Amino acid sequence: MDWARHGANWPHVNASRFVLCKPHKWHVQEMGEGPLLLLIHGAGGATQSWRHLAPILARDFRVVMIDLPGQGFTKLGAQSRCGLEEMSTDLRALMMQEGLTPKALIGHSAGAAIALRMAEDLHPAPLVIGINAALGNFKGLAGVLFPIMAKTLANLPFVAEFFTASTARPKSVERLIDGTGSVLPASDRVFYEQLVSDKAHVNATLKMMAQWDLDPILARLDHHPSQTLLITGDKDRAVPPDTSAKVAKRVPNAAHVSLPNLGHLAHEEDAVAVAEPLLAFLKAS
């Protein structure tokens, strides 16, 4: 994403800064004071994902949001560092460089997997909150074919150009969002139109899909050190809500909360409804 072109109208632009922590140049947003919360968006999103929820949390907490490598306004410094392990490592390095010690890691979708992985290496282990956490692999033949297809697509020339050309139109973005089970107004969808029309953002998202490997973190869930809250919207069409319900039974100190009438982008649809169990968890832990 081009900051000169899109930055002025980006949500919470006054909270933005850029930080070089090799190999990436990170886009970071910060607001509020108090115990630190680190917010991690999902695949294909950016800090705009938190535009409604962050100000609510910032009433009582210091909130830090980042764009993942290559997505949003963060400049990808190495094409090979878009996987779960690599992004978790690089984000921990950024935290250490900036002196950030989070009370909690809050992740949406794939961002929840990053939060769980990061928490394993932080001492003391922070709280983890996942919103519609993407913590399940495809089963059967799809589990074999989809990762292979993702790797193939990510390495083909002109694929990013094809995706940007075919999905950047408002109607296409509307269909993509409808496919998540969420309903967003046009004023919110416009940010997704900007994201999917950007070649670098799409390329990094494809790289993330191609390099993603959940198996190691899923194998360790029974011994995860963090108190964990998993929040789901019961209309999520992207990640079945029972994925979080099953994970909550495996993680030693985990709870699952289901919210009615919300889809995969629950925190963008109704930030107040998502904030209620989230804040209760933070204040009780």
C-alpha positions as a printed NumPy array, in Angstrom:
array([[  0.   ,   0.   ,   0.   ],
       [  1.186,   3.479,  -0.842],
       [  1.127,   5.709,   2.247],
       [  1.308,   8.865,   0.13 ],
       [ -1.832,   7.79 ,  -1.697],
       [ -3.905,   6.092,   1.018],
       [ -2.449,   7.202,   4.341],
       [ -4.33 ,  10.466,   4.781],
       [ -7.71 ,   8.714,   4.826],
       [ -6.643,   5.59 ,   6.703],
       [ -8.454,   4.918,  10.008],
       [ -6.625,   6.459,  12.982],
       [ -3.943,   7.944,  10.747],
       [ -2.727,  10.139,  13.614],
       [ -1.858,   6.992,  15.571],
       [  0.443,   5.68 ,  12.813],
       [  4.2  ,   5.451,  12.717],
       [  6.759,   3.38 ,  10.8  ],
       [  9.417,   1.252,  12.477],
       [ 12.36 ,  -0.472,  10.812],
       [ 12.982,  -3.836,  12.433],
       [ 14.74 ,  -6.   ,   9.907],
       [ 13.858,  -7.502,   7.616],
       [ 10.614,  -5.472,   7.494],
       [  9.56 ,  -1.849,   7.775],
       [  6.488,  -2.055,   9.991],
       [  3.38 ,   0.093,  10.048],
       [  2.398,   0.487,  13.703],
       [ -0.553,   2.256,  15.28 ],
       [ -0.83 ,   3.076,  18.972],
       [ -3.425,   4.677,  21.218],
       [ -4.427,   4.778,  24.882],
       [ -2.573,   4.232,  28.149],
       [ -2.35 ,   1.359,  30.61 ],
       [ -1.501,  -2.35 ,  30.291],
       [ -0.461,  -3.201,  26.737],
       [ -2.65 ,  -5.039,  24.236],
       [ -1.134,  -6.131,  20.899],
       [ -3.702,  -6.524,  18.111],
       [ -2.916,  -8.82 ,  15.15 ],
       [ -5.161,  -8.803,  12.081],
       [ -5.961, -11.803,   9.888],
       [ -4.758, -12.756,   6.42 ],
       [ -5.553, -10.095,   3.846],
       [ -6.468,  -7.461,   6.414],
       [ -4.581,  -4.593,   8.027],
       [ -4.865,  -2.206,  10.972],
       [ -8.206,  -0.971,   9.61 ],
       [ -9.629,  -4.249,  10.889],
       [ -9.476,  -2.777,  14.406],
       [-10.851,   0.679,  13.561],
       [-13.973,   0.271,  15.737],
       [-12.683,  -1.994,  18.521],
       [ -9.35 ,  -0.264,  19.246],
       [-10.838,   3.025,  20.572],
       [-13.052,   1.054,  22.972],
       [-10.066,  -0.883,  24.327],
       [ -7.946,   2.288,  24.473],
       [-10.171,   3.71 ,  27.21 ],
       [ -8.449,   1.365,  29.683],
       [ -5.412,  -0.013,  27.851],
       [ -2.455,   0.914,  25.696],
       [ -3.371,  -0.545,  22.308],
       [ -0.746,  -1.341,  19.667],
       [ -1.781,  -2.524,  16.196],
       [  0.514,  -3.69 ,  13.409],
       [  0.25 ,  -4.547,   9.736],
       [  1.672,  -8.005,   9.099],
       [  4.696,  -8.249,   6.755],
       [  3.783,  -7.139,   3.238],
       [  0.166,  -6.466,   4.153],
       [ -1.338,  -3.029,   4.585],
       [  1.506,  -0.522,   4.86 ],
       [  4.205,  -2.843,   6.261],
       [  6.972,  -3.351,   3.692],
       [  7.95 ,  -6.986,   3.256],
       [ 11.695,  -7.363,   3.643],
       [ 12.015, -11.038,   2.71 ],
       [  9.653, -13.093,   0.541],
       [ 10.346, -16.23 ,   2.6  ],
       [  9.124, -14.752,   5.907],
       [  5.353, -14.893,   5.484],
       [  4.702, -18.183,   7.306],
       [  3.326, -18.593,  10.823],
       [  6.684, -19.336,  12.44 ],
       [  8.553, -16.581,  10.606],
       [  5.97 , -13.861,  11.201],
       [  5.726, -14.797,  14.877],
       [  9.504, -14.578,  15.209],
       [  9.721, -11.252,  13.39 ],
       [  6.864,  -9.757,  15.382],
       [  8.518, -10.831,  18.654],
       [ 11.703,  -9.121,  17.458],
       [  9.739,  -5.92 ,  16.833],
       [  8.255,  -6.122,  20.325],
       [ 11.686,  -6.562,  21.897],
       [ 13.152,  -3.682,  19.887],
       [ 10.292,  -1.377,  20.906],
       [ 10.237,  -2.547,  24.531],
       [  6.668,  -3.867,  24.277],
       [  5.543,  -6.293,  26.977],
       [  1.905,  -7.182,  26.333],
       [ -0.662,  -8.14 ,  28.914],
       [ -2.59 ,  -9.762,  26.082],
       [ -2.277, -10.696,  22.424],
       [ -5.536, -10.288,  20.502],
       [ -5.72 , -11.919,  17.085],
       [ -8.405, -12.147,  14.448],
       [ -8.613, -15.278,  12.287],
       [ -5.031, -16.227,  11.278],
       [ -3.83 , -13.514,  13.657],
       [ -5.063, -15.692,  16.524],
       [ -2.69 , -18.473,  15.444],
       [  0.16 , -15.958,  15.437],
       [ -0.865, -14.818,  18.925],
       [ -0.862, -18.381,  20.248],
       [  2.542, -19.09 ,  18.698],
       [  4.08 , -15.878,  20.039],
       [  2.735, -16.507,  23.529],
       [  4.664, -19.784,  23.734],
       [  7.966, -17.87 ,  23.723],
       [  7.031, -14.936,  25.967],
       [  7.64 , -15.02 ,  29.698],
       [  5.426, -14.594,  31.539],
       [  2.965, -15.871,  28.972],
       [  0.472, -13.159,  28.004],
       [ -3.246, -13.701,  27.783],
       [ -4.462, -14.726,  24.325],
       [ -7.775, -13.701,  22.803],
       [ -8.842, -15.067,  19.446],
       [-11.721, -13.65 ,  17.411],
       [-13.012, -16.257,  14.952],
       [ -9.629, -17.939,  15.257],
       [ -8.436, -19.812,  12.162],
       [ -7.126, -22.866,  13.992],
       [ -8.285, -25.738,  11.819],
       [ -6.743, -27.444,   8.802],
       [ -8.719, -28.642,   5.8  ],
       [ -9.576, -32.316,   6.052],
       [ -9.234, -35.129,   3.543],
       [ -8.165, -34.474,  -0.026],
       [ -8.615, -30.705,   0.401],
       [ -5.991, -30.786,   3.123],
       [ -3.524, -32.134,   0.589],
       [ -4.543, -30.155,  -2.498],
       [ -5.217, -26.675,  -1.08 ],
       [ -1.72 , -26.132,   0.391],
       [ -0.163, -27.357,  -2.862],
       [ -2.394, -25.023,  -4.879],
       [ -1.536, -22.091,  -2.608],
       [  2.194, -22.708,  -2.983],
       [  1.836, -23.021,  -6.753],
       [ -0.252, -19.875,  -7.123],
       [  2.039, -17.801,  -4.925],
       [  5.019, -18.633,  -7.091],
       [  3.397, -18.055, -10.476],
       [  4.16 , -14.772, -12.252],
       [  1.316, -12.302, -12.68 ],
       [ -0.967, -14.06 , -10.162],
       [ -1.059, -11.011,  -7.891],
       [ -1.953,  -8.837, -10.883],
       [ -4.779, -11.216, -11.784],
       [ -6.206, -11.137,  -8.259],
       [ -6.027,  -7.366,  -7.989],
       [ -7.661,  -6.904, -11.383],
       [-10.454,  -9.395, -10.7  ],
       [-11.335,  -8.556,  -7.081],
       [-10.774,  -4.813,  -6.68 ],
       [-14.194,  -3.782,  -7.975],
       [-16.744,  -2.758,  -5.301],
       [-19.188,  -5.534,  -6.221],
       [-16.422,  -8.147,  -6.022],
       [-15.345,  -6.9  ,  -2.59 ],
       [-18.964,  -6.919,  -1.464],
       [-19.261, -10.581,  -2.496],
       [-16.014, -11.438,  -0.717],
       [-17.235,  -9.872,   2.518],
       [-20.68 , -11.439,   2.183],
       [-18.876, -14.781,   1.92 ],
       [-17.574, -14.31 ,   5.459],
       [-21.084, -14.093,   6.884],
       [-20.525, -10.476,   7.916],
       [-22.365,  -7.347,   6.855],
       [-20.302,  -4.16 ,   6.59 ],
       [-21.393,  -0.71 ,   5.411],
       [-19.864,   0.805,   2.286],
       [-17.791,   3.161,   4.452],
       [-15.969,   0.131,   5.886],
       [-15.812,  -1.922,   2.69 ],
       [-13.86 ,   0.841,   0.948],
       [-10.722,  -0.116,   2.901],
       [-10.934,  -3.679,   1.627],
       [-11.3  ,  -2.31 ,  -1.892],
       [ -8.03 ,  -0.45 ,  -1.409],
       [ -6.284,  -3.508,   0.036],
       [ -7.285,  -5.989,  -2.654],
       [ -6.408,  -3.51 ,  -5.405],
       [ -2.805,  -3.324,  -4.17 ],
       [ -0.418,  -5.799,  -5.827],
       [  2.08 ,  -5.898,  -2.94 ],
       [ -0.655,  -6.574,  -0.394],
       [ -2.175,  -9.358,  -2.496],
       [  1.248, -10.871,  -3.147],
       [  2.049, -10.979,   0.575],
       [ -1.336, -12.53 ,   1.361],
       [ -0.724, -15.251,  -1.239],
       [  2.753, -15.84 ,   0.203],
       [  1.204, -16.144,   3.667],
       [ -1.242, -18.778,   2.419],
       [  1.523, -20.677,   0.659],
       [  3.866, -20.721,   3.656],
       [  1.226, -21.32 ,   6.344],
       [  1.634, -24.43 ,   8.525],
       [ -0.635, -24.892,  11.537],
       [  0.361, -28.466,  12.381],
       [  3.148, -27.68 ,  14.909],
       [  1.102, -25.22 ,  16.991],
       [ -1.997, -27.44 ,  16.858],
       [  0.063, -30.385,  18.128],
       [  1.087, -28.372,  21.209],
       [ -2.312, -26.941,  22.17 ],
       [ -2.728, -29.38 ,  25.082],
       [  0.265, -27.736,  26.777],
       [ -0.288, -24.1  ,  25.839],
       [  0.749, -21.783,  28.704],
       [ -1.705, -18.891,  28.201],
       [ -5.104, -18.193,  29.617],
       [ -7.129, -18.03 ,  26.436],
       [-10.496, -16.688,  25.333],
       [-11.916, -17.663,  21.953],
       [-14.773, -15.507,  20.659],
       [-16.825, -16.589,  17.658],
       [-19.698, -15.212,  15.623],
       [-22.324, -17.85 ,  15.018],
       [-22.754, -16.731,  11.386],
       [-19.067, -17.117,  10.486],
       [-18.863, -18.712,   7.025],
       [-15.052, -18.575,   6.807],
       [-14.117, -20.564,   9.925],
       [-16.691, -22.894,  11.519],
       [-17.404, -21.672,  15.08 ],
       [-17.014, -25.207,  16.407],
       [-13.311, -24.951,  15.508],
       [-12.836, -22.593,  18.458],
       [-15.126, -24.689,  20.659],
       [-12.936, -27.744,  20.056],
       [ -9.703, -25.824,  20.627],
       [-11.058, -24.409,  23.894],
       [-11.492, -27.971,  25.17 ],
       [ -7.845, -28.738,  24.433],
       [ -6.09 , -25.635,  25.764],
       [ -5.715, -26.062,  29.563],
       [ -6.988, -22.596,  30.551],
       [ -9.363, -21.656,  27.75 ],
       [-12.941, -20.502,  27.367],
       [-15.199, -20.111,  24.349],
       [-17.871, -17.437,  23.881],
       [-20.307, -17.439,  20.953],
       [-21.951, -14.204,  19.818],
       [-25.238, -14.273,  17.892],
       [-25.853, -12.75 ,  14.468],
       [-22.188, -11.968,  13.704],
       [-19.91 , -13.334,  10.993],
       [-16.169, -13.723,  10.503],
       [-15.585,  -9.965,  10.774],
       [-17.499,  -9.798,  14.061],
       [-15.283,  -7.111,  15.608],
       [-15.91 ,  -4.882,  12.589],
       [-19.668,  -5.504,  12.539],
       [-20.323,  -4.909,  16.237],
       [-17.263,  -3.832,  18.217],
       [-19.33 ,  -3.195,  21.347],
       [-20.664,  -6.762,  21.41 ],
       [-17.158,  -8.204,  20.944],
       [-15.634,  -5.839,  23.505],
       [-17.967,  -6.96 ,  26.282],
       [-16.635, -10.525,  26.837],
       [-13.138,  -9.434,  25.807],
       [-12.922,  -6.705,  28.468],
       [-14.515,  -8.927,  31.093],
       [-11.816, -11.531,  30.423],
       [ -9.014,  -8.976,  30.576],
       [-10.208,  -7.458,  33.835],
       [-10.79 , -10.826,  35.497],
       [ -7.394, -12.286,  34.554]])
